[in-house]
Amino acid sequence: MKELERRLRSWLWSEDAARSRTAALGVASARLAAGLLRDLMAGELSLRAMSLVYSTVLAIVPLLAFSFSVLKGLGVHRGLEPLLMNFFEPFGERAAELTDSLILFVDNISSSGLATVSLVILIFTSLSMAQKVETSFNFVWRVDRPRSFARRLSEYLSVLLVGPVLMTVTFGLIATIASTRLMNRIRELEPIGGWIASVGSLTPYLLIIAAFSLLNLFVPNTRVRTRAALAGGAFAGLLWVGSGNLFTSLVVDASRYEAIYSGFAIVIMAMVWLYFSWLILLLGTQLAFYIQNPDYLRYGQRTAEMSNGLRERLAFGVMLLVGRDFDDPQHGWRVESLAARMRVPRHYLEPVVGALMRERLLTETTDERLMPAKDLHRMSLLEISTAVRGHGRDAVGYGRDTRAVRDLSERIDAALRGALQGETLADLIARDAETEETPRRRLTEP
């Protein structure tokens, strides 16, 4: 079985697996399915989903209370109840019980209490929950740097204030339009009436897909393409609806659980449903990441392995391109565009760019464009080489080296310093310009 698995994996990732367009589509789908299954079995997504369940249980009442206070100020606070009913729909008859309990908790929080210390606690708990969600999405998208504190405060509060209002207004508009006299007359016309009924039944699910897609688009602290976000949102939304139907069948047989857990059965089932909801959402995010970054699909969360020689060549290539074009207002290099230009997988380039940024040789603008961190004539090639050679510095010493090994290491370092002594990035750019112009002059000569 292991040999069969090895051969199947080798064939799946080979270049000969997809030669025709039809076969390419099938192989691409199989690779996505294999990649998601591999990541699911690895357990990291499951652990993060469990962590989000814990955070959700702690933050759900404060989060709803905060949203409820905002909606109450606008006079539309009763629109929160249909949203909760829709989320707890897989519980069948128990959905009303869970929704009523949560609404009762929220109603007990008085407006006068929200105006004092309680409001600060509610905001802090809600922001902590949003930060946990961002951390999990950043893990999927291989983003090491979270949002700054100022961006977190402004963007999280904007979502907490605008999100519930937007969803409530959307459901209200749909309900209002559906109850108008004109819509009632249109429903009586066939087959238009049947089409409208079908679209109306699909509207909640389309809104779920839209919500999941928006989360994929805005939560990760990186640029997410709309196509990838929509694909991940559609996958997660359809999987969530299908899982809800299966979960409903389990809730029907909840009497056996009540015999064991008594009154806690409904709470335990709610936590299980939260776990599956977060896991499905993270799987959709993982799919969106692979669609935008197919180079990662084969390796998953494994760290890219590179030789020191390749790391140095990539570093010189990155600094050459960024330094050559940094004053061109029409161009600015990002990691993805550098990877495409240099024809290397992005996951090979990201640790190199990270090392150059840590050594203050590269900097990044607000729109994620890379720029030299100092004057090109003052940036030595030795600095660039040292930045990547020292990437991932040893946490411990070298141990008890022999004198011969120490001498050899010093000779190698001295040879490198001698070879690059006095040369700057500006010199490398000038030599590159000369080698690029020579073939052009030869082509134009008679």
C-alpha positions in Angstrom: 0.0 0.0 0.0 2.8 2.4 0.8 4.4 1.7 -2.6 1.1 2.2 -4.3 0.6 5.5 -2.5 4.1 6.6 -3.4 3.6 5.9 -7.1 0.2 7.6 -7.1 1.7 10.7 -5.5 4.6 10.7 -7.9 2.2 10.5 -10.9 -0.1 13.1 -9.5 2.6 15.7 -9.2 4.5 14.8 -12.4 4.4 17.1 -15.4 3.1 14.3 -17.6 0.0 13.8 -15.6 -2.0 16.4 -17.6 -1.3 16.6 -21.3 -4.7 17.5 -22.7 -6.9 20.4 -21.4 -9.5 18.0 -20.1 -7.0 15.9 -18.3 -5.3 19.1 -16.9 -8.6 20.2 -15.3 -9.1 16.7 -13.7 -5.5 16.6 -12.5 -5.8 20.1 -11.0 -8.9 19.1 -9.2 -7.3 16.0 -7.9 -4.3 17.9 -6.7 -6.5 20.4 -4.8 -8.4 17.6 -3.2 -5.2 15.8 -2.3 -3.7 19.0 -0.8 -6.8 19.8 1.3 -7.0 16.2 2.5 -3.3 16.3 3.4 -3.6 19.5 5.3 -6.7 18.3 7.1 -5.0 15.0 8.2 -2.0 17.0 9.4 -4.1 18.4 12.2 -3.0 22.0 12.3 -6.3 23.3 10.8 -8.2 21.2 13.3 -6.3 22.6 16.3 -6.9 26.2 15.1 -10.6 25.4 14.6 -10.7 24.1 18.2 -9.0 27.3 19.5 -11.5 29.4 17.6 -14.4 27.5 19.2 -12.9 28.3 22.7 -12.6 32.0 21.7 -16.1 32.0 20.2 -17.7 30.6 23.4 -16.0 33.3 25.4 -16.8 36.1 23.0 -20.2 35.2 21.6 -22.3 37.0 24.2 -20.1 40.2 24.4 -19.9 40.2 20.6 -23.6 39.9 20.2 -24.2 42.5 22.9 -21.9 45.0 21.2 -23.7 44.4 17.9 -27.1 44.5 19.6 -26.3 47.9 21.1 -25.3 49.3 17.7 -28.4 47.9 16.1 -30.6 49.1 19.0 -29.4 52.6 18.5 -30.5 52.4 14.9 -33.8 50.8 15.8 -33.2 47.6 13.9 -32.0 45.3 16.8 -34.7 42.7 16.2 -33.1 41.9 12.9 -30.4 40.1 14.8 -32.7 37.2 15.6 -33.2 35.9 12.0 -29.4 35.9 11.6 -28.9 33.6 14.6 -31.8 31.4 13.5 -30.2 31.0 10.2 -26.9 29.9 11.8 -28.5 27.5 14.1 -30.8 26.1 11.4 -29.1 22.6 11.5 -30.4 22.1 15.0 -33.9 21.9 13.7 -36.4 22.5 16.5 -33.6 23.3 18.9 -32.6 26.3 16.8 -35.3 28.4 18.4 -34.2 27.4 21.9 -30.6 28.4 21.3 -31.6 31.7 19.6 -34.0 32.6 22.4 -31.3 31.9 25.0 -28.7 34.0 23.3 -31.2 36.9 22.8 -32.2 36.7 26.5 -28.5 37.0 27.5 -28.1 40.0 25.2 -31.3 41.7 26.4 -30.1 41.4 30.0 -27.2 43.7 29.2 -28.5 47.2 29.9 -27.6 50.2 27.9 -26.4 52.1 31.0 -23.9 49.3 31.7 -22.6 49.5 28.1 -21.8 53.2 28.7 -19.3 52.4 31.4 -16.6 49.7 32.0 -18.8 47.0 30.5 -18.4 48.7 27.1 -14.6 48.6 27.3 -14.8 44.9 28.2 -17.1 44.1 25.4 -15.0 45.9 22.8 -11.8 44.2 24.2 -13.3 40.7 24.0 -14.7 41.4 20.5 -11.3 42.7 19.2 -9.5 39.7 20.8 -11.9 37.3 18.9 -11.2 39.2 15.6 -7.5 39.0 16.2 -7.7 35.2 16.8 -9.5 34.8 13.5 -6.9 36.9 11.7 -4.1 34.9 13.2 -5.7 31.6 11.9 -6.2 33.1 8.4 -2.6 34.5 8.3 -1.3 31.0 9.2 -3.1 29.6 6.1 -1.8 32.4 3.9 1.8 32.0 5.3 1.7 35.6 6.6 4.1 36.2 9.5 3.3 39.9 10.2 -0.1 40.7 11.6 -1.8 44.1 11.2 -0.4 46.9 13.3 -2.3 47.9 16.4 -3.7 51.0 14.8 -5.0 49.0 11.8 -6.5 46.4 14.0 -8.4 48.9 16.1 -9.7 50.8 13.1 -10.5 47.9 10.8 -11.9 45.5 13.5 -14.2 48.2 14.9 -15.4 49.1 11.5 -16.3 45.5 10.8 -18.0 45.2 14.2 -20.0 48.3 13.7 -20.9 48.1 10.0 -21.1 44.3 9.6 -24.2 43.5 11.7 -25.9 46.7 10.4 -25.2 45.7 6.8 -26.4 42.1 7.2 -29.6 43.2 9.1 -30.4 45.8 6.4 -29.8 43.2 3.7 -32.2 40.7 5.2 -34.7 43.5 5.8 -34.6 44.7 2.2 -35.0 41.1 1.0 -38.0 40.6 3.2 -39.5 44.0 2.2 -39.1 43.4 -1.5 -40.5 39.9 -1.2 -43.7 41.2 0.5 -44.5 44.0 -1.9 -47.7 43.8 -4.0 -45.7 43.8 -7.2 -43.7 40.7 -6.2 -46.9 39.0 -5.1 -48.4 39.5 -8.5 -45.2 38.3 -10.2 -45.2 35.1 -8.2 -48.6 34.3 -9.6 -47.1 34.2 -13.1 -45.7 30.9 -14.2 -42.9 29.8 -14.7 -41.6 33.1 -13.3 -43.2 32.4 -9.9 -41.4 29.1 -9.6 -38.1 30.7 -10.5 -38.5 33.4 -7.9 -39.4 30.8 -5.3 -36.2 28.9 -6.1 -34.1 32.0 -6.0 -35.7 33.0 -2.7 -34.9 29.6 -1.1 -31.3 30.0 -2.3 -30.9 33.5 -1.0 -29.7 32.6 2.5 -27.1 30.2 1.1 -25.9 32.8 -1.4 -25.5 35.3 1.5 -23.4 32.7 3.4 -21.2 32.2 0.4 -20.8 36.0 0.1 -20.0 36.3 3.8 -17.3 33.6 3.6 -15.9 35.1 0.4 -15.6 38.5 2.1 -13.8 37.0 5.0 -11.3 35.3 2.7 -10.8 38.6 0.9 -10.3 41.0 3.8 -9.2 39.1 6.9 -5.7 37.8 5.8 -3.1 40.5 6.1 -2.1 40.2 2.4 -3.5 40.8 -1.0 -6.1 38.2 -1.9 -7.4 38.0 -5.5 -11.2 38.2 -5.9 -11.3 35.0 -7.9 -9.5 33.0 -5.2 -11.7 34.5 -2.5 -14.9 33.6 -4.3 -13.7 30.1 -5.0 -12.9 29.5 -1.3 -16.1 31.1 -0.2 -18.2 29.0 -2.6 -16.5 25.8 -1.5 -16.9 26.6 2.2 -20.5 27.8 1.8 -21.6 24.7 -0.1 -19.7 22.4 2.4 -21.3 24.3 5.3 -24.8 23.8 4.0 -24.2 20.1 3.3 -22.7 19.6 6.7 -25.7 21.3 8.2 -28.0 18.8 6.7 -26.0 15.9 8.1 -25.8 17.6 11.5 -29.6 18.0 11.6 -30.0 14.2 11.4 -27.7 13.9 14.4 -29.7 16.5 16.4 -32.9 14.5 15.7 -31.3 11.6 17.7 -30.2 13.9 20.5 -32.3 12.1 23.1 -29.5 9.5 23.5 -27.1 12.3 24.3 -29.5 13.9 26.8 -29.6 10.7 28.7 -25.8 11.0 29.2 -25.2 14.8 29.3 -28.6 15.9 30.6 -29.1 19.7 30.1 -25.6 20.1 28.7 -26.4 18.1 25.5 -27.5 21.2 23.6 -24.4 23.1 24.7 -22.1 20.3 23.6 -23.8 20.0 20.2 -23.5 23.8 19.7 -19.8 23.6 20.4 -19.4 20.7 18.0 -21.3 22.7 15.3 -19.0 25.7 16.0 -16.0 23.5 15.5 -17.2 22.1 12.2 -18.2 25.6 11.0 -14.7 27.0 11.7 -13.0 24.0 10.2 -15.0 24.3 7.0 -14.2 28.1 6.8 -10.5 27.4 7.3 -10.6 24.7 4.6 -12.2 27.2 2.2 -9.5 29.7 3.1 -6.9 27.0 2.4 -8.4 26.3 -1.0 -8.4 30.1 -1.8 -4.7 30.2 -0.9 -3.8 27.2 -3.2 -5.8 28.7 -6.1 -3.8 32.0 -5.8 -0.5 30.2 -5.0 -0.4 26.9 -6.8 3.3 26.5 -6.2 2.6 25.7 -2.5 0.1 23.0 -3.3 2.7 20.2 -3.6 4.5 21.1 -0.3 1.7 22.3 2.0 3.1 23.8 5.2 6.6 22.3 4.7 9.4 24.7 4.7 11.2 25.1 1.4 14.7 23.6 1.3 17.3 25.7 -0.4 21.1 25.5 -0.7 23.2 28.4 0.4 24.2 29.0 -3.2 20.6 29.3 -4.4 19.7 31.5 -1.5 22.6 33.9 -2.4 21.7 33.9 -6.1 18.1 34.7 -5.3 19.1 37.5 -3.0 21.4 39.1 -5.6 18.6 38.8 -8.2 16.0 40.4 -6.0 18.2 43.3 -5.1 19.2 43.8 -8.7 15.6 44.0 -10.0 14.4 46.1 -7.1 17.4 48.5 -7.2 17.3 48.9 -11.0 13.6 49.8 -11.2 12.9 51.5 -7.8 12.9 55.1 -9.4 10.5 54.0 -12.2 7.0 55.4 -11.2 5.3 52.9 -13.5 6.8 49.8 -11.8 7.2 48.4 -8.3 8.2 44.9 -7.5 6.1 42.7 -5.1 7.1 39.2 -4.0 4.7 37.5 -6.5 5.8 39.6 -9.4 9.5 38.9 -8.6 8.7 35.2 -8.4 7.1 35.3 -11.8 10.0 37.4 -13.3 12.7 35.1 -11.9 10.7 31.9 -12.6 11.0 30.5 -9.1 8.3 29.4 -6.7 7.1 32.1 -4.4 7.8 30.0 -1.3 11.5 30.0 -2.3 11.6 33.7 -2.6 9.7 34.8 0.6 12.3 33.7 3.2 15.0 35.5 1.1 13.0 38.7 0.9 12.3 38.4 4.7 16.0 38.0 5.5 16.9 41.1 3.4 14.2 43.1 5.1 15.4 42.1 8.6 18.9 43.3 7.7 17.5 46.7 6.6 18.5 46.2 3.0 14.9 46.1 1.7 11.8 48.0 2.9 8.1 47.7 2.0 5.6 50.4 1.1 2.0 50.5 2.3 0.9 48.8 -0.9 3.5 46.0 -0.4 6.0 47.2 -3.1 9.6 46.5 -2.3 12.2 49.4 -2.2 15.9 49.6 -1.4 16.3 50.6 2.2 19.4 52.8 1.5 21.5 54.3 -1.3 22.6 51.8 -3.9 26.2 53.1 -3.8 26.4 52.5 -0.1 24.9 49.0 -0.2 27.7 46.5 -0.6 27.3 43.1 -2.2 29.0 41.6 0.9 26.1 42.9 3.0 23.6 41.2 0.7 25.5 37.9 0.8 25.9 38.0 4.6 22.2 38.8 5.1 21.1 35.5 3.5 24.0 33.4 4.6 23.1 34.4 8.2 19.4 33.7 7.6 18.2 31.3 10.3 21.2 31.8 12.5 22.1 28.9 14.8 20.5 29.0 18.2 23.6 27.2 19.6 27.3 27.4 19.1 29.3 25.3 16.7 30.4 22.9 19.4 34.0 21.7 19.6 35.4 22.3 16.1 38.9 21.2 15.3 41.5 23.8 14.5 41.5 22.6 10.8 37.8 23.1 10.5 38.0 26.6 12.0 40.8 27.5 9.7 38.8 26.3 6.7 35.8 28.3 7.7 37.9 31.4 8.1 39.5 30.9 4.7 36.1 30.6 3.1 34.9 33.8 4.8 38.1 35.7 3.8 37.8 34.5 0.2 34.2 35.8 0.0 35.2 39.2 1.5 38.0 39.4 -1.0 35.8 38.6 -3.9 33.2 41.1 -3.0 35.3 43.8 -1.4 34.4 47.3 -2.5 31.6 46.3 -4.8 28.2 47.8 -4.4 24.7 47.1 -5.7 25.1 50.1 -8.0 28.1 48.3 -9.6 26.1 45.1 -10.1 23.3 47.1 -11.8 25.8 48.8 -14.1 27.3 45.5 -15.2 23.9 44.1 -15.8 23.0 47.1 -18.0 26.2 46.5 -20.1 25.5 42.8 -20.6 21.9 43.6 -21.6 22.9 46.3 -24.1 25.7 44.4 -25.9 23.4 41.8 -27.7 21.1 44.7 -28.9 24.0 46.5 -30.5 25.1 43.3 -32.3 21.6 42.8 -33.6 21.5 46.3 -35.1 25.0 46.1 -36.7 25.0 45.4 -40.5 
